[in-house]
Each structure stands twice: as structure tokens, then as C-alpha cells.
Amino acid sequence: MKKLAIYLGMLVFVLSLAHKNSNAQIVNGAYKQNDIYEKKPMPLVSVREADVFWSKKIWRVIDLREKANIPLYYPTKEIAGRVNLISLLLTGIENSQLTPYDARSDDDFKVPMTYTQVKELFGAKATTQEKINFDTGEKENVVVQGDIRREEIKQYMLKEEWYFDKQTSTLNVRILGICPIREYVSEGDASGQIRRQKVFWIYFPEARPLLATNLALNPVNDARQQSFDDLFIKRMFTSYIVKESNMYNDRDISTYLSGIDAMLESKRIENDIFNYEQDLWEY
């Protein structure tokens, strides 16, 4: 009887190990993909101040309604561990991996914010509501936490610096910050007027380790995984310039031009930057 008990115990142990091994070998696909969570940010070449003899700061807007920018907007819900960019940024803020900065005053990353303040800017404030307690049948006040409506983020603003490196004779760019832009209708506004609001700034170099370990959607090829860091560093998005550093208090294009004239001014600034490099060469 004692030998039988030992035999049964060993059999159960072996079967449990076999079950664990079978689970460990499950591959959700035709082949095993590399672990994205071990990926590092793409290294950038260090730049010395002495090697930069021209630079200009640019602010540009990425509109998520454009087809090329779909990988930043989808998926709107978590699928196989993938989330969209705004969900990733909010998770990083909530877990103290990222520091949000107030976007209402300036874009110089001066005033840090808390996750609670970020939620309030999304209109996700805690409210007190009167509800009936089904156990006692009496009314009581209950605090209800507001929800962040991630779908209200329709655009992102990038702050970046273009510079010419005389050591390598190349025109390069560094992204300095990223700011989600919220489009919403104020509660109780009968007119339905859509308002735009810059929610917070994230210092991009601080966000790169988090962006590098999370996959962005590749709409044409599942075999070619790309992280959010890859997407930004490789410039795999479309955008338009809304402001350049200038002597007029860094004014926006919209303050002095509108409509087609503003679009042409945006193109002019972009062409001036790229033509700067070409004009340095002789053919």
C-alpha cells in the first residue's frame, strides 16, 4: 500500500511537469518571435555643441485621422498585449515611469504634473452621486471615479530640433517632446462646439525605453515588428509644421495666417530646412 502511494505521487508529479512543459511550448503563431520586452532604444549618435553650427526648433502636428498615422491610434483596446500610444503614455504616468509636464503654460518641461491632474484635464474628475443602497433601501452619497476618454486624443504635437552636424556633414533631427491633443465637446454645451486642448508634455528621451518595449501596429506585415520608438526615430508618420523658433515670441503660424496660406507657410518652412543642407553642396 505504501509503495502504491509513492508510485501514484511520482506519477502525479511527472504529469504536472509534462503539463507545465506543454504550456511553455505554446507558440501563438507559425514561429516564435523575439521578446519585445528586452529591446533597447535605437542608439543615437552623440552630438557635440562645437560640431553644430546651425539649428532650428520646429513644432509639428501628427493627425491620427490620416491613414499613415493609424499605428498610433489603434488598437483602441488591448489586443495580445498591444495598446495604442495614448494608453501606453497614461500607463507610464500612472506607474511613475514617465513624468508629465504642464502644457498650458509653455513647452519647456518645467512644471511636472501628477496622474490625478492629468485625469482632471481629461475631464475624468471624481463626482459625488446620490444612489440607493439596496441593503438598507436608503439614499446615500457615493464617490464615482471619472473615466479617461482615450478616443478624444486625435492629434499629437512634436517638439523637435533640426541641426546640421559639420563633423558628419549631415542634417539631423532630435525629437524633444510629445504632447497629446484632445478634441472634445464641453459637457452641457448645446452648440456642440469642438474644443482642442493640449493635455501634457512628455520629455521624449525619458519615454524612449518605454516606447522601445511596446509594439506599434504594422498595418501591412505582421512579420516585421516595430516598436513605437522605431516608428518615431525612423519618421514613419505624416505631419505638418505649425510653428518654428522665431524672434516673434515663437508665434504659431495660425496667429498670422489661415487656410491655404497657413498650409503654404508650413511647406515653406519645411522646404527651407531641407534646402539648407542642399545649398551647402556644390555640384
C-alpha positions in Angstrom: 0.0 0.0 0.0 2.8 2.3 0.9 4.6 1.6 -2.4 1.4 2.2 -4.3 1.0 5.7 -2.7 4.6 6.5 -3.6 4.1 5.4 -7.2 0.9 7.5 -7.5 2.7 10.5 -6.0 5.5 10.2 -8.5 3.0 9.8 -11.4 1.2 13.0 -10.4 4.5 14.9 -10.2 5.6 13.7 -13.7 2.2 14.6 -15.2 2.3 18.0 -13.7 5.8 18.7 -15.1 4.6 17.5 -18.5 1.6 19.8 -18.4 3.8 22.8 -17.5 6.2 22.0 -20.3 3.4 21.7 -22.8 2.1 25.1 -21.8 5.6 26.6 -22.0 5.9 25.4 -25.6 2.7 27.0 -26.8 3.6 29.5 -29.7 0.8 31.8 -30.7 1.9 31.8 -34.4 3.8 29.9 -37.0 7.2 30.7 -35.3 8.5 32.1 -32.1 9.0 35.9 -32.1 11.7 37.7 -30.2 10.7 39.1 -26.9 10.0 42.8 -27.4 10.3 43.5 -23.7 14.1 43.0 -23.8 14.5 45.5 -26.7 16.6 48.6 -26.1 16.0 52.1 -27.7 17.8 52.6 -31.0 21.1 54.2 -30.1 21.7 57.8 -31.4 25.0 59.4 -32.3 26.2 61.8 -29.6 26.4 65.4 -30.7 29.0 68.0 -29.5 28.0 71.6 -29.3 31.1 72.6 -31.2 30.0 70.4 -34.2 26.6 72.2 -34.6 26.8 75.4 -36.5 23.1 75.7 -37.4 19.9 74.5 -35.7 16.2 75.4 -35.6 13.4 74.2 -33.3 10.2 73.0 -35.0 6.7 72.2 -33.7 4.7 69.8 -35.8 1.3 68.1 -35.5 0.5 64.4 -36.2 -3.1 64.0 -37.1 -4.3 60.5 -36.2 -7.1 60.6 -38.7 -4.6 60.4 -41.5 -4.0 56.9 -42.9 -0.3 56.9 -42.4 -0.8 57.6 -38.6 -3.1 54.7 -37.9 -0.4 52.7 -36.0 -0.5 55.5 -33.3 -4.3 55.4 -32.9 -5.1 51.7 -32.9 -5.8 49.3 -31.2 -8.4 51.2 -29.2 -8.5 48.3 -26.8 -5.7 45.9 -25.7 -5.1 43.1 -28.1 -2.4 40.4 -27.5 -0.6 42.8 -25.2 -0.6 45.7 -27.7 -2.0 49.1 -26.8 -2.2 52.4 -28.6 0.2 55.3 -27.9 -2.0 57.3 -25.5 -2.8 54.2 -23.4 0.9 53.5 -23.2 1.7 57.1 -22.1 -1.0 57.1 -19.5 0.1 53.7 -18.1 3.7 55.0 -17.9 2.5 58.1 -16.0 0.3 56.0 -13.6 3.3 53.7 -12.9 5.7 56.6 -12.4 7.8 55.6 -15.4 7.1 58.9 -17.2 6.8 62.5 -15.9 4.0 64.6 -17.5 4.6 68.4 -17.7 2.0 71.1 -17.8 1.3 72.1 -21.4 -0.9 75.1 -20.5 2.0 77.5 -19.7 4.8 76.5 -22.1 6.6 73.5 -23.6 9.9 73.7 -21.8 9.2 70.8 -19.4 9.2 73.0 -16.3 6.1 72.2 -14.3 5.6 68.5 -13.5 2.1 67.1 -13.0 0.5 64.2 -11.1 -1.6 61.4 -12.6 -4.6 62.9 -10.8 -4.1 66.2 -12.5 -3.8 64.5 -15.9 -7.1 62.8 -15.3 -8.7 66.1 -14.4 -7.5 67.6 -17.7 -9.3 64.7 -19.5 -12.5 65.7 -17.6 -12.3 62.5 -15.5 -13.0 64.1 -12.2 -14.4 62.2 -9.2 -18.0 63.1 -8.6 -20.4 62.5 -5.7 -23.7 60.9 -6.7 -26.7 60.0 -4.7 -27.6 56.3 -5.0 -30.0 53.9 -3.2 -28.4 51.3 -1.0 -30.3 48.1 -1.9 -29.5 46.6 1.5 -31.0 49.4 3.6 -33.3 51.0 1.0 -31.9 54.4 1.9 -30.2 57.0 -0.2 -26.5 57.6 0.3 -23.7 59.6 -1.3 -21.2 57.6 -3.4 -18.0 58.8 -4.9 -17.8 57.8 -8.6 -14.4 57.9 -10.3 -14.5 59.5 -13.8 -13.2 57.7 -16.9 -10.4 58.9 -19.2 -11.8 59.0 -22.7 -8.8 58.0 -24.7 -10.6 58.2 -28.0 -10.7 62.0 -27.6 -6.9 62.2 -28.5 -7.0 63.0 -32.2 -3.6 64.6 -32.6 0.0 64.7 -31.2 2.3 67.7 -31.2 6.0 67.0 -31.5 8.7 69.5 -30.4 12.0 68.8 -32.3 15.3 70.4 -33.2 16.9 70.2 -36.6 20.6 70.7 -36.7 23.5 70.5 -39.2 26.5 68.5 -37.9 29.7 69.7 -39.6 31.6 66.7 -38.3 29.4 64.3 -40.4 28.1 66.9 -42.9 24.5 65.8 -42.3 21.2 67.4 -41.4 19.8 65.5 -38.4 16.8 65.8 -36.1 16.1 65.1 -32.4 12.6 64.8 -31.0 12.5 66.7 -27.7 8.9 66.2 -26.6 5.5 64.8 -27.4 2.1 66.2 -26.4 -1.3 64.6 -26.9 -4.0 67.0 -28.2 -7.6 66.3 -27.0 -10.7 67.2 -29.1 -13.9 67.3 -27.1 -17.3 68.9 -26.6 -17.8 70.5 -23.2 -20.4 68.9 -21.0 -23.7 70.8 -21.3 -22.6 72.7 -24.4 -25.7 72.8 -26.6 -23.9 74.2 -29.5 -21.7 71.1 -29.9 -18.6 73.2 -30.5 -15.4 71.1 -30.7 -12.6 72.3 -28.5 -8.9 71.5 -28.7 -6.7 71.2 -25.7 -3.0 70.2 -25.2 -3.1 67.8 -22.3 0.5 67.4 -21.2 4.1 67.2 -22.5 6.3 64.1 -22.2 10.1 64.5 -22.5 10.8 62.2 -25.4 14.3 60.9 -24.3 12.8 59.8 -21.0 10.0 58.0 -22.8 12.2 56.1 -25.2 12.9 53.0 -23.0 9.1 52.5 -22.6 8.3 53.1 -26.3 11.0 50.7 -27.3 9.5 47.8 -25.4 6.0 48.1 -26.8 4.9 47.1 -30.3 3.2 49.5 -32.6 0.8 48.2 -35.3 2.4 47.3 -38.6 -0.6 47.5 -41.0 1.0 45.6 -43.9 3.3 43.0 -42.4 3.0 41.1 -39.1 6.4 39.6 -39.6 8.1 42.9 -39.3 7.6 44.1 -35.7 8.2 47.7 -34.9 8.2 49.5 -31.6 6.8 53.0 -31.0 10.5 54.1 -30.7 11.2 52.7 -34.1 8.2 54.5 -35.6 9.3 57.9 -34.3 13.1 57.5 -34.9 12.5 56.3 -38.5 10.0 59.1 -39.1 7.2 56.7 -40.1 4.4 59.2 -39.8 3.0 62.2 -41.6 2.7 65.6 -40.1 2.6 69.3 -40.8 4.6 72.2 -39.2 2.6 74.6 -37.0 5.4 76.7 -35.5 9.1 77.4 -35.8 11.5 79.2 -33.4 11.4 82.9 -34.4 12.0 86.3 -33.0 8.3 87.0 -32.6 8.0 85.1 -29.3 7.9 81.8 -31.3 4.5 82.6 -32.6 2.3 80.0 -34.2 1.6 80.1 -37.9 -2.1 80.3 -37.1 -1.6 83.7 -35.4 -0.7 85.5 -38.7 -2.0 83.2 -41.5 -5.0 80.9 -42.0 -6.4 78.5 -44.5 -4.4 77.7 -47.6 -1.9 80.4 -46.7 -1.1 78.7 -43.4 -0.5 75.4 -45.3 1.8 77.1 -47.8 3.8 78.7 -44.9 4.1 75.3 -43.3 5.5 73.9 -46.5 7.8 76.9 -46.9 9.4 76.3 -43.5 9.9 72.6 -44.3 11.4 73.3 -47.6 13.8 75.9 -46.1 15.1 73.3 -43.7 15.8 70.7 -46.3 17.2 73.2 -48.8 19.6 74.5 -46.2 21.6 71.2 -46.4 21.4 71.1 -50.2 22.7 74.7 -50.5 25.9 73.8 -48.7 27.0 71.5 -51.5 28.4 72.3 -54.9 27.7 70.1 -57.9 
